């Protein structure tokens, strides 16, 4: 058995941020990182955008060459951890190696949800989770193919815009009758639908796929609830499952909805094991049950938090959840978390491709949705961090200076606190 100080299982963004933060905080012991892929840790958001369409290959590395070298990480790429022994404090790899640890960080990420009726590995079928997945789809988009995308979520719509810009003919099938209706208010959903259709996509809402059949010349026929559809390529983007099998088999506590359950310090149910990123589920203020956040921000924040906690240092202040997506030429940002009982007020007009919604409960801002209005969302962010009621009437007026209004609301809150 090889003795290691800290073993990080996973080599994605959260893992890299955690390792770099450990070094920044002065940790001098050995850091061993296990990665299934044969790449240095990279960022995933560009996989559905720049990797598919950019003329030059984008730089995806989480850490610069200088930061990577300074972090002194022993990266075992192409390695798969198959067992975690909590009592003996070691990790067993598929090749038989056993790595002992003082502390272990699970950053195992997630796996794309698959459809049995549209199996991965079938010619012309794509699931986009890794850099190699995206590169295969990029090659397939050459030559103006006909593409079907199963799933009208953030990832599916991003891929749709990229495929359209590459010259493909695109059809999006979505089970729900509205786009992203669990995440944005109805007006924003309607705006998304109109812009998607204006970009040239065919949208089949309330539609499902029951199977895929091979046709000559490498084409496929999809059996859908709206009829058969013949295409060259099929992309499945219907969600992400937390990669929590290693933790589950080891006996760590798993949240009811999936994901390794962690506390505010990213510690698991074992004192020597921490977890961060897409594989985790965490209790958050205002949420009745632990939730998973699949976002660039959460990967970074949890990586930093886990590193500080592993060293017994003060934890960073909790951040309000933040997420963004680029839909073609449009940018959408969200702050906080959606809930079915929120009421929304709006500033701006989505018809003019710029609007900001605040979802509130009892006038307490809890969810912000910005279409091409990131600066406006940043201006009101302090109100989300305060978590106190505010007067929302002036927010809706175009003449209101948002920064001035937000500062006044903060001052009013401080006076009444």
Buried (B, 14 or more C-beta within 10 A) or exposed (E): EBEBBBBBBBBBBBBBBBBBBBBEEEBEEBBBBBBBBEBBBBBBBBBBBBBBBEEEEEEBBBBEEEBBEEBEBBBBBEBEBBEBBBEEBBBBBEEEBEBBBBBBBBBBBBBBEBBEBBEEEEEBBBBBBBBEBBBBBBEBBEEEBBBBBBBBBBBBBBBBBBBBBBEBBBBBBBBBEBBBBEBBBEBBBBBBBEBBEEBBBBBBBEBBBEEBEEEEEEBBBBBBEEEEBEBBBBBBBBBBBBBBBBBBEBEBEBBEEBBBBBEEEBBBBBEEBBBBBBBBBBBBEEEEEBBBBBBBBBBBBBBBBBBBBBBEEEEBEEBBBBBBBBBBEBBBBBBBBBEEEBEBBBBBEBEEBBBBBBBBBEEBBBBBBBBBBBEBBBBBBBBBBBBBBBEBEBBEEEEBEBBEBBBBBBEBBEEEE
